[in-house]
Structure formats: C-alpha cells, structure tokens
Amino acid sequence: MVKEHNTQATTKTVALLGNPNCGKSSLFNQLTGLSQKVGNFPGVTVDKKYGAIRLTSEEEVGIVDFPGTYSFYPTALDERIVVQSLLDPESENHPDAILYVADITKLEKHLLLFSQLKDLGLPLALVLNMSDIAEKEGLQLDQQQLASQLGVPVVVVSSRTGEGMNKMISLIENLLNLKQNPPSDYDLPNEVRELTREIQNLIPNLNDYQALLIAHHHNWLPFLETSQKKAVARLVEQYEFKTLREQVDETMSRFDSFSPLVKRTLTHHTPESNDFSNKLDRVLTHRIFGPVIFFLLMLLVFQAIYAWAAYPMDAIDWLFGLIGDGIQQTLPDGWLSSLLVDGLLAGLGGIVVFVPQIAILFFLISILEEVGYMARAAFMFDRLMQVFGLNGRSIVALISGGACAIPAVMSTRTISNWKERLITILVTPFISCSARIPVYTVLIGFAVPATTVGGIFNLQGLAFMALYLFGIAAALLAALVFKWILKTREHSFLMLEMPEYRLPVMRNIWINVWEKVKTFLMEAGKVILAISLVLWIMASFAPSGAMDAAEQEALAVAEAQALDEQATENLIAAKKIETSYAGRLGKAIEPVIRPLGFDWKIGIALITSFAAREVFVGTMATIYSIGSDSDENSVRAKMATEINPETGEKVYNRATSWSLLLFYVFAMMCMSTLAVVKRETKSWKWPVIQFVFMTGLAYLTSFLAYQWLS
C-alpha cells in the first residue's frame, strides 16, 4: 500500500510496535537519528513520530513509531490509535509492514500483542531487543527454532549499543518484498464463528481475527459508518457475544500457546539478575519511604530548574538586551526602533528565555524515565491522584509547575488517558510558578506586617507559603470538579510494566530534550510572538495627537516641579502609557475591577502582565514614574506612598493588597502557558475555558477578600 505522508514524498511505511519499555523508541532513534518529525494522529493529541531511512536499494522507507501498546484490547486512547490504524486499510497510518519489538528478557510477557498482530495478516518480523542485557543475565536463545515456530523472521539487536542495526535494515527490505504474509494461528472459538461470518458479509475484506476485533470494538472505531456500527451491535446482541469473557479467554489461550515455545527456545544459564531491581523497589516504592524519596528527588529537580536555569536565562536576557541596545544605537528613535526592540525582540526574548527551564526539566525527567524510576512514581501516586480525577503521572506535572507551567504542561504527554491528561493541563497553572514570586514579594509587605510568630516564624514568610498552599488546594478542587464535568468513554487504568533499573541512554535523552525545545519554539513560540506584538501596539499607540498631548503635559509638569532628566523621562513614559490604548483599556475596565479595590493603573498592570506575571513589577515601576533600572524596593516604597485622590487613603492598603495577591494566585495571566495549552490540546477551546474559569475564580476570591477586609 502506498500513502502520502508529511514528508511530501510518497513512500512505503513500516510500523514500529511493541509494549511500553521494550526499547522501541530507542531503536527508532537509532534508525532515524534526528531526521524525525513529531506530530499527532489525526484529531487527537497522541504522539506520532515519523522518520525515514534509505535501504540498500536506495529506496526511501518511512518508519512510524506507534505508542507503546500491551494488547488489542486497549485501556487508553493511545492504544486505541494503534488498533484503529491497523484495522483500517484506508488510514494514512496503516503500515505496509510491521517490526514488532520485544524485550528478550521479558519475551513471554511481550508475545501477547505479537501473536495478535500476526493474526492480522500483515508482513511481520520479530525484533528482540536488549541483547546486551540478555548476555549479562546468561540468557541463550535458539533463534532459528523460534523463527521457525513463529513463522516470521527474527533478529536480535540492542538499542543501547546499536548492535544489529544493519540486520534491521535488511529485514525491512525483505519484509517489503514478501510475496506471502504469515499465516494466522488463531483458532476462533466455535461460539463466535457464525458471528464473525456475519460481520465479514457486512464488512468485506476482513479475515477471521479482524472480524472478531470489529465485534469487540465496533462502538468506538471511527472508520466504521454509523449503519455498520448499528448492524454489528445488533449481531453482537443477537449472538449474545460477551466481550469481556472473550477477551479473557483469548488472552489465556494465547499464553497457553506461546509460553511453552518460550521455555523451549530461551534458556537461563545463570540466575535471573533482577534481585537488584527488587531490592531497590522495596525502598523506592515503600508505602512511607517511597513518597518521601520521590518528593526529595522532585525537590532536587525543582531546585535544579531554579539554580541551573538562572545563568543561561540571565545570559539570554543579557544577549537580547545587547541586541536591543545595538538596534537603538543604530536606528533613530521612532516607531520602527520601538517595534524591533519593545515588540519583536521582547517577544522573541519572552520565548527563548523559557528554553533553559524546559531543557533542564525534560533532561532530568528523561533521565528518571530512562533509568526506570518514573514508572514507580506513577504507580505510587496513582490511587491518590485518581480521587481527584488525575493520574499517577500527574504528580510530576503538578510539582514541575512550581518552576514554570510551560514545561509542566508539556510533560503531561506521558499521561495516556485523555481525560486525566486534560484535567492535569487545565489545573497545573494553579500551582504558583517562579514568575509569581516578584509579585508576591512586592505585595506581601503591604498585606502582612513583618512580625515574628512563635519566636521563629516570620509572618510574611508564612503568608508566602500560604499563597502556594492556596494554589495547590485550588488545583486539586478544580480537578475534582472537572472529574465530574468531563465525560469520556475511556476507562482509567494505570497499566504499566515495572522496567528493570538500567543506565540511561544519553542519545535518547538528548533527542527527547531537542524535540521538546523545538516543539515549544516552533509551535507555542508563534502564538507568544503574535500576542507580544499586539501588546506592544496597544501600549505604544493612541488616538491621533493623544501621545503628543500627553508628552507636552508631562513636560509642563516636569518644568513646574523642576524634575531632573531621568524623572522627566519616567513621567513622560507614565503619561504616554496612561493615554495609550492599553491605558484607555485600563480606564475602561476600571468599573469592573473597582469592586476588587483596583484602580485603572492596576488595570494596566493586569493587562500588561498577561504577557508574563512578573511584568507586573516593571509595569508598576513605569506607571509610578520609576525607571526600569530601579529595584523592587524602590517600587515598593513608591507604591506604599500612593494615595487614592478620591478617598485620601493609601491605594495599597491591606484589603487591596490581599485582593491583588489572591487574584494573581488564581488568575490565568500567562499568554505563554495558554499558547502551550493550545498546542497540546490542538484547540483554542480548552485555553479559553481555562482562562475563563481561572479568571472567574480569581475575580470571586478577590472580591470576597476585599469586601471582607475593607
């Protein structure tokens, strides 16, 4: 079968399939290197990796790395993608041949899906991975007997060392030239024979096993027409087909057939060497010590993101500042210079500055994944997380959100269940990220006195911790609400295999980090840059003549008050912001935000800090005529003396300060995160819902806090 792929070239394709943790993706990386494309299957956010290799005949062949799958009876969305792609010959992802990758040290467990694939009738070969580990464990394989008994070619390789890659390329070439596909060994139970015949009459060109799978999965297979689904449903009811019982019977029957074969062809000459993994698991998955160790590891990851990312982020800021200074010195003052520096360059800087955090997070998480630890973490927390509609793997995203929500949202790709992944994406921004710290630092001084409690605790420090706890509580409660609102036919099971602890393959880690960084820059970056330019336009332009009038007014005030050059420039900047479209929007929304204790100046800060929360401090500095070179103490001092001209009271009293703090705890005020959510969900629907419900919650809590404390 010949199909069109994203490479714009017509090629034959070979599917890489296998259980999770079989080393399939490592083999894909060995075969294709960095010549890969990462996308999604049509209509869903499940990863599809596509690469290309050139055979000895100079023919180019596409390689598709499918999600890890345990069997043709899926428990998650990504497993369903495999089933529907292989059952539908018209699917763009339907392969011309299949390489089934199995861990040779767990061969018996991994042959279930292989035996099901063989019964589909597609060209198929068995690739036995982890040969280096098998050798250390004293495993010996009768490869010729195994291939003869299974009726398919068998090769032994190592994704870690690269052994056997040439054999795989030759195997692909031979598979694509096969004249006859392997025969099916599956013997249909007598009670379903008549049902499958009826389905074959209804849907042509199905073999026996394909017809049986249609009977099991007809209600959700997207390529079936509505009339076909209804007809199959009637047949299933007519023949009293019990899908769960048939799945169990089939699974047991398959194990009965291939288990003796594995025992005959694979022998141990030394004791199994998984004692080390078992001993580690007794500690790392312990009911008490396990969670403690996990949180200590996540604390190290969290601190590494802070500490290691600080230097490259500062370097990026310095570099963009240097480029900006160069542009300003080269071009005369004007809209073009401002567009390039304050719009385009600021937008690009706002994108690139997140790269160190994203790279460091995925580097460390990839190491933990490669060594086999993350599967244990998901296992430990799955039961607790499911109470809130989340998944064991959600714990990593929630903790990572304390550094930055952007890489945290991207890390949810390890969650296979659509509903649990979506809930994790929607609630992760509630976790207070590092961008909120400058806002908290400035405002807590107005909200809480600097007193000591109990002789050792600083009250402002306790308030700082309370803000983080508010965010965590909001995330869990929101997840609980979404658990009941979001409906899906997908059942939640955490089905995973505990892999042996192994040294990480650095090639896989670097490729994974590169993919994540490239995805962020190329996909989310486009949206961030566009919004940055819109914000620059709003803050830089005003109705005709308004900016000149604002500047003349500022100059008159500066002359009357005998202000120096720096103070005059700051005053001009403040007046221009006030009269700009952003300032006018701030005044326009003032009636809406006044019940929260906010004036139009705070309104401008709310608008501009949508680019990033930490922009709040810089906006306050400009609005209150403090240069951008001032530190946050000067910002705090100026804000502390700000008086409301209508009431004569301080603007930043306790009520307003707590109201603003709570607003920043709960509000979705980060366009970068919204851009990434759009990228991960493939729709603007969920970012809009997220923005509305988080901002609504922020408004409500701020309103209650202000009214109560006023």
N, C-alpha and C positions, 0 to 999 in steps of 0.2 A: 504494500500500500504506500502511495506517495502522498505527502502532505506538505502544506505551506507553513513555515514557522517564522518566528520573529527575526530570524537571520536574513530574511528576504531571499533566501535561496531554497530551492526545492530539494530536499534530502530525505533519505530514509532515516528512521529513528529507532534507537534501541533504548528500552526502558531498563533502568537500574532499580530493582525491587529487593526488599528484604525487611526483616524485623528491625525495630529500633535497636541501636547499639551493636549492629553487626559490622560496622565499618564501611557501610555502603557509600556514605558521603565522602569518606576519606579516599575511597577508590575513585569516586567521581573527580575529586580534586587532583588525584594522581594522573588520571587520564586527560583531563581538560585544562589543568592549571588555572590561570587567571582568565582564560578565554571563555568566560561564562556569562550568561545573562540570568538575572534573578527576577522573576515575575510572579504572577499569581495565576492559578487556574481561573478560568472564566467565571465571574460572578461571586468569587469567594476570596478570602484573604489567606488562603493556604499557599505556602511557598512552592514554587516550581523552579527548579534550576535546570538550565539548558546550556549545554556546551557542544562542541564539535571536535571530532578527531579525523585525521586523514589516514586511510588504510594504505596497505602496500600497493594497492591498485590505483592509488591517487584519488579514489572516491572519497568524498567527504560525507561523514555519517554523524547525525545528531544523537546526543546522549541526553536523556531526560532522567533526572534524579527525582524519583517519586518519594512522597513522605513514607517514613517507616510504618509498616503495617504488620499486624500479627496474624490476621486471617481475613477471609472473605465475608466474615460476619462482624462488621465494623461497630465500634463503640464510640467513635469520634468522627468529626467532619472530615479530617484529612484521610482517614481510612476509607470513608465513603467515596472520596475523589478517586482513589485507586480502583475501587470496584466499578464505578460508573465509567471510568475511562477505558477499562479493559473489556467491559461488556458491550460498549457502543463502538462498532466499527467505523462510524462516521465522525467520532470525536477527533478533534485535532491532536489530542494527546494519546490516541490509540497507537501503540508501537508496532513496528514490523517484526521485532524480535525482543526477547526478554533475557537479561542476565540476572539470575537470582543469586543474591549474595547472602551467604550464611556464615556464621562464626563456627569454625571447625571444632572449637572446644565446647560448643553447645549445639551440636548438629541435630540431635534428636528433637530438641525444642523448636528448632528453626525449620524443620522439614514440613510442618503443617501447611504453611502458606505455599511452599514449593509444590507440594502434591496437588493443591487446589489449582495453582497456575498451570500445571502440566495438563490438567483436565480441560483447560480452555482450548487447547489445540493450537496454540501459537508456538513458533520456534523458540526453544528454551534451552538454556545451559545453566549449570550449577557452578558458581564461583565460591570456593571455600577459602574464607579469609582467616587471618590470624595464624598463618603457618609458623611464624617465629615463636609465638606463644605455645602453639601445639608442640613444637620441638622441645621447648623447655619443660613442658609438662609430660614429656615422654609418650605422646600420642603417635600412633603409627596407623596410616591409612592404606587400605588396599584400593587405590584409586581406580584401577581397571575394573575390579569387581563391582565397585559402587556405580560406576558409569554404566556397566552392562546391566545391572539390576534395575537402575532407574530409567534406562533407555534414553539418556541425554548426555552430552559432553560434560566433563567435569575438569576443572582446573583448580590448582592450589596456588594462592597468592598471599601477599602480606601488604596491607595498605600502609603499614608503618615503615617498612624498609623499601617498598617499591618492587619487591620480588614478584615476578610473574606478570608484569605489565605487558610485555611483548606477547605472552601467551594469550592474554585477554584480547588484544587487538586482532590476533589471528583467529581467535574464537569468534569474535564479532563478524569477521569476514566470512567464516564458514557458516555461521548461523544464517546470514542474509542470503546465502546461496543454497540453503537446504531445499531440496525438492519435496521432502515429506516431513510433516510435523510429527512430534512424538505422539504415540497412541495414548488414549485415556485409559487409566487403570481403574477408574472409579466404577463400581458396580451399583447402579441405582437400586435402592430398596424396592421391593415389589409393590409396596403400598403407594408409591409415588410415580410409578411408571406411567400409568394412564394419565395422571395429571400433567406430566412433562410432555406427553404426546399431544395433549390438547393445546398446551402452550406453544409447542412447535408448529402446530397447524395455524395458530393465531398469529404468531410472530415468526416469519420464515428465517431460514439460515441459522438456526440455533442448534448446537449439539445438546446432548442429554444434560450435561452439567450446567451449561449456560441456561437452559430452560429451568433447571432446579433453582438456580440463583435468582432468576426472574420471579419465581414463585415466592421466594423469601423476601425480596426487596422491591417488589413492583410498586409499592405505595410511595417510595421516595426517589426512584430512578428518574432523572429529569428528561431523558431522551425518549421515554415511552409517551405515547399520546394518551390523552385522557380516556378515550374509548378503550384503549388497550389495558390501561390500569383497572378500569371498571370490569372489563371482561375477565382479567386474571383474578381479580378479587372475588368474582362470582365462582370461578373454578376452584379457588382455594377453599371457599366456604363449602362448595358442593362436595369436594373430596375430603373435607374435614382435615385439612392439612395443618398440622401443629408445628409451627416454625421453630419454636424453642426446642422441642423434643427432637426434631430432625437435625438441628444444628449440633446438639449434644451427641446424638447417635453417630452422625457423620464424623465428628471430631475424634470420638473414641475409635471408630472403625479405621480411620487413617493412622492413628498412632499404633494400633494393633498391626498394621501392615508394614510400616517402615521402622518401627522400633527394633524388631529382630534383625533387620538389614543393617542398621547402625551398629548393633552389637557384633555382627559378623565382620564388618569391614573396618571398624575403628576400635583399636585396642590400646589399653594403657599399659605401659611398661614401668611406670613409676607411680607412686600415689598421687592423687589429684592435688594440685598446689593451690587450692583456693582457701587453705587454712588462714593465710594472711588476711584475705578479704573478710572472712568470717570473724576473725579476732577484732579487726578494725570496726566492723559493723556492730559488734557487741557494745562498743563505746560510742561510736558516732551516731547510732540510731537508738541509743538508750533513752528510755522514757523521760529521764531528768537531764542527764548529761548531754544527750543529743541536741536538744533545743539550745542549751547554754553554749555549746561549741559552735552551733550554727550562728547564733547572734554575735558571738565573738568574731567569727570569720567575716560576717557581714559588716561588723564594725570596722574591721581592718580594710575591707573593700571600700566602705563609706569614707574612711579617713584617707585612704589612698587617692580616691577621686578628688577630695579636697586638696591634699598635700601635693600630689604629683601633677594635678592639672593646673595648679596655681601658676607655676613657672611658664609652661607653654601658653597659657591664657594671657598672662602678662606680656609675654613676647609677641603674641598676636595683636594685642591692644597697642603695644609699642610700635609694631610694624605698620599697622593701619594708621596710627597717629602720625608716623613719619611720612607715609604716603600722602596723608591729608595735608600736612604742613607743606610738602613739596608742591602739591597742586595749588594751594593757596598762595604760595610764593611765585608760582609760575603764571597763574591766571589772575586777572584783575578781579577785585571784589564785584560780585554780581550774582545773578540767579544761576548761571552755569557753574560757577565755583561752588556755590551752596548746594546745588543739585548733586554734584560729584562727591563733595565731602560729607555734607549732612544727610543726603538722601541715599545715593548709590553706595558710597563707601561705608557709611554707617550701617546700611542694610547688609552688605556683604560681611562686615565685621561681626554683626549680630548673628550671622550664620556660622562663620568659620570659628568663632570663639567657643562654640559648643563642641567642636571636634575633639579636643583633648579629653573632655569628660566622657563622651561617647566611646572613644577608642579605649580609654582606660577601663571603663566599666565592662565592655564586651571582651576585652583582653582577659580580665580577671575571671569573669563569669565563664568564658570559654575554657580556661584552664580547669576550673572546678568541674565543668561539664565533661571535659576530656578525661580527667582522672576518675570519673565515675561518682563524684560526690553529689551533684545536683539531683540525681535520681533519688538519693537517700533523703535529701532535704524535702523534696516534693512528697515523698512517702510519709515523712514525719508530720507534716502540717496539713495534709490533705483533709483529714477528718474535721479539724478545727475550721479551716477555710471554707469547707462546704456548708457549714452552718450559715455563713454569710453569702452563699451563692458563688463563692470563689473556688479556686483550685489550689492544690499544694504548691504549684509553681508560682502562684500569685504573690507569695511571700517575698520572693526575690524582687519583683517589680515594686511592691509597696515600700520595701526598705530602700531600694535604689532611688525612689522618688525623693528621699531626703536630700540627695545631692542635686538631682535635676530630673524633672518629669519626662524630658525628651528621651534620653536613653532608657528610662524605666518603661515608658510606653512601648518603645521598640523591643524591649526584652520580653514582652508578652507573647511573642511569636512561638515561644516554647510551650504555650498552653494550647492544646489541640481542640478542646471543647469550645465551640463558637460562643456560647452564652457566657461561660466563665471568663473567656478572654475579653469579651466586650465589656463585661462588668468591671474587670480589672482596669481596662483602659479608661473607663468613664470615671472611676473613683480615685485612681492614682494621683491626679493633680491636687487632691485634698491634702496630701502629705506635704508639710511645709518644706520647700526646697531652699537651697542656699541663696537664691535670688531674693527671698523674703527677709533675710537677715538684716540688710541695711534699713529696711522699713521698720522692722521690729525694734532695732537698736535706737532709731531716732524717736519713735513714738512711745516706747515703754517709759522713757524718762518723764513724759507728761502724764501718763496714766497711773503710774505706781511710784510711791516715794522710795527713795534709796535708803531703806531701813533694814535692820538685821532681825531675823526671826529665829527664836530658839538659840541665839548666841552664835550660830554658824551659817545659817541660810540667809542669803540676800533676797529681799522680797522681789526685786526686779528680776533676778535670775529665776526665781520660782515662777514669775509671770511669763518669762520667756519659755520655760518648759511647758507651762500650761497651754500656751498657744500651739505648740507641737502636739500636745495631747488632744486638743480640740480638733485638729486636723485629722488625727488618727481615728478618733471617735466618729467624725463625720464620714470618713471613708467607709468604715465598717457599717454604719447605719444606712448610708446610701446604697451600699452593696446589698444589704438586706432588702431594701425597697425594690431595687432592680431585680432581685431574685424572684420576686412575686409578680413584677410587671412584665418582664421579658418572657416570652413563650418560645419554646423550641421543642421539636420532636426528638432532639438529640438527648440521649440519656447521659448522665455524668458518671463516668467510671475513670478511675486513675489506674489504667492497666499499663504497667511498665516492668521491665526486667532489670534487676539489680546487676549492672555490669561489674566485672572484676575491676579492682583498682589497678590502673595502668599509668605509665608515664605519658604525659600529653604529647601529641604530635604537633609540633610547633607550626608546621606548614598549614594544618587545618585551622589553627588559631589565627594566624596572620591573614589567611583568606577570609575567615569569618569577620574579623575586625575590618578588613578592607571593604567587604560587601556592605556592612552596616554604615560605615562612614560615607561610602559612595552613595548609598541609598538616601541618606539624610541630606547630603549636599545637592544631589541632583533632583530629588523629588520634593522634600519639605522646603529646601532652600529657595525654590522658585516662588513658593507662596509667601515665605517670610520676606523675601526681597520686594515683592509686589506691595505687600502691606506697608513695609518701611517707606517706600516711595509715596504711598498715599498719605501716610502720617507727615512726611516732610512737606508735601504740598499743603496740607491743612495748616501746618504750623508756620509756613513761610509766606502764604498769600492771604490777601484780604480784599474786600471790595475796592474799587478804583479810588485811589487817593487816600485811603484809610491809613496805610502804612506811613506815608509821608506826614500825615497829620499827627500820628502817634509819635513819630520821631521829633517833630517840632515841639510838641507838648512836653516831651521828655527833656529836650534841650532847654526849654524855658524854665522848667522846674530845677534842672541842674544848675542853671545860671543863678537862679534866685537863692538856691541853697549852697552855692559855692562848692559844688561837688568836684572831686578830682576826676581825672580822665577815666580811670577804671570804674569808678562808681557811676559816672555818666553813661559809659557803655552798657553797664549792667541795667541801668534804669531804662535806657532805650530798648534793650532786649526784652525787658519785662513789659513795657508798653506795647511793643510790637506783638508779643505773644497774646496780650490781652485783646488786641484788635484783630488778630488773625482769625481765620475760620475755626481753628482749634479753640481760641479764646471765646469766640462767639458761641461755639457749641457748648463750651463750659458754662457760659451765662444762660444758654438755652436750657441746659439740663439742671440749672440751679434750683428751680422749683421742685424738681423730682428728688434731688438729693438733700434739700434743706431739712426735711424731717429726720435725716440721719445726722444732722449737725454740720453738714459740709457746705462751704461756700463755693463760688464759681472758680476760685483759684484751686481748691482741692479737686473740683470737677475737671480742670485742665490736667491735673496730675493723674487722675483716674484714666483719662483718655490717652495721654502720652505713655503711661506705664503699661498700657496694653501691649506695647512693643516688648517690654520686659519689666517685671515688677520693680527691679532695682532702679529703674529710671525715675521712680517717684522722688528720690532724694535729689537727683540732678534737676528735675523739674522744679522742685521747691526752691532750690538754690537760685535758679534763673528768675522765677516769679518774684521772689523776695529780694531781688537785686543783689544777689550774692554770686560772685563769679564762679564759674565751673571749676576753678582751681582751689576753691575753699574746701576744707574738710567738713565732716559731718557735724563736728562740734559747733562750727560757726552756723551751720544750717539750723541745728537745734536751738542755738542761742537766739537767732533771728525769729524762728517760729515761736519761741517761748514768749517773746515780747509783742507778737502780733495781736492787735486789738480789733475786735469787731466794731466798726464805726456806728452800727445801729444800736447795739446793746451796751457798748463800752466794756464788755467782758473779754477775757482772753479767748482767742479763737481755739487754741489747743488746750482746752480745759480737760478734766478727767473724762467727762461724758463723750466729748468729741473724739478724744484720743482712743478710748476703748472702742467706740463705734468704728473708727477708721481701722484699728487693728483687726477687729473681727471681720471687717469687710475684706481685708487683704488675706486673712486666713482662709476664707471660704470662696472668694470670687475667682473665676477663671480669667485671669488677667495676664495671659501669656500667649501671644499670637504664634510663637514657635511651637508650643505644645499643641495648639489647635491645628496647626499645619501638619504635625506628625500624626495626630489622631485621624485627620482626613486621609493621610497617606496609608495608614494601617487599616482603616475601615473601608477604603475605596469609595467614600461618600461624604458629602457635606452634611448629611442628615445627623450623624452622631455628634460631630463637633458642635453643631447648632444646638442640639438637645443638651449637650454637656454645658455649653456656655449659658444657656437659659436657666437650667436648674441650679447650677452653681452660683450664678449671679443672683438669682431669686432668693436662694438660701442666704447669701451674703447680705442682701438688702434687708431681709426679715430680721436676721440676728442683729445687724447694726441698728435697725430701727428700734428694736426692743431694748438693746443696751443703752441707746441714747435717751430714750424716753424714761427708762428706769433710773438712770444716773443723773438726769438733768434736775 
